[in-house]
Structures are given as C-alpha cells and as structure tokens.
Amino acid sequence: MKISSAPSAAASQMERTDKLREQWAETIMGLVVLVLAASFLAYSLSVGGVGRPAGAYQLKARFGDVGALAPGASVSVAGVKVGTVSRITLDPKTYMAVVDLDLAPTMTLPSDSSAKITSDSLLGGMHVAIAPGGAPDNLKAGGEIENTQGAVDLFGLIGQVMRPQPAAAAPASTHAAPGAK
C-alpha cells in the first residue's frame, strides 16, 4: 500500500507561503514606523528652530558669569523671543564668557543696547534679555554688545539673606580720647 505524500507537501507549501506573507507584513509595518519617526524628527527640528536660521543677525556679548545659560537658550527683547544663543566659549585672555547670539534677520539693535542673563523661573532655565538703547546707529552684524550683566547666583543671594555674615569687629583704637589718662 502506498501512502500519498501530496497533502503534506501542499500543507508545507501553504505554511511557507503564510510565513512569507507574515514576514512581508512585518517588514512593511517596520518601514512605515521608520518613515513616521523620520517625519516627526524633521518636523520637530524645523519647529524647534535647531540650526542657524538663514541670514541670521549675529552678535556677540561678553559676560563675567553665564550661570546655567546654554546654547539654544532664548534671546528676547521686551519679552518677545527674537533669537537664540548659538555658542558659548571662554576667552583665554580675559577669562570672560563669549556668547554668540543669532537674532532674526529683520532685527536691528541700537549700538548702545545692553544684554543681561536672566532666569526664566525659580526652577532654572536662563535666557538673554536685550534692552535696546537710544543711539541713532545700529550694531552691525558680527558686532558686540558692550554693556552686559552676567547671571545672578540666586541661591547665593538666598543664602546671604538666610545666614547673614557677622560684621567684622572694629579694630581697637590705640589713641586715647582727649582728656583721658
């Protein structure tokens, strides 16, 4: 008696076909996920403003202390964001922090403008606030804001208020008062 092997061969062929369909479905689904992830990344980078905007108005400012200021921090005028901090370096000669600012291309600032580093909130986060001056001439692109104020150490100030340092004792006088023996 001969047993037919046709049904088992057909069954194994169907199993292989089903596995191939599952693999293709998984591959296509993986590609869809990768495309979606790439599109979300591109969108977030474009909305977040990462990178130097074309034609940015670039300025420099030197600060004695930048605190927690970091590249990517906001630059504002009158509370309105007009740019970002692009780079922070240390000048090896003066030991001052040199902050590169990228402002909107439509922005111009008077030459006597001032910049200060301020805190966003008590929890941290720093930004550069620019106060426009009144000079008739404007800072040229690549120019430097001369009047700056560095970051204030908020925790240091709170510590001074909480634990005031005792006043130094006045030195004893070596001269006798007139009329004293």
Summary of the structure (lengths in Angstrom):
residues: 181
radius of gyration: 33.3
end to end distance: 143.5
largest distance: 144.6
contacts: 407
relative contact order: 0.14
helix: 29%
strand: 29%
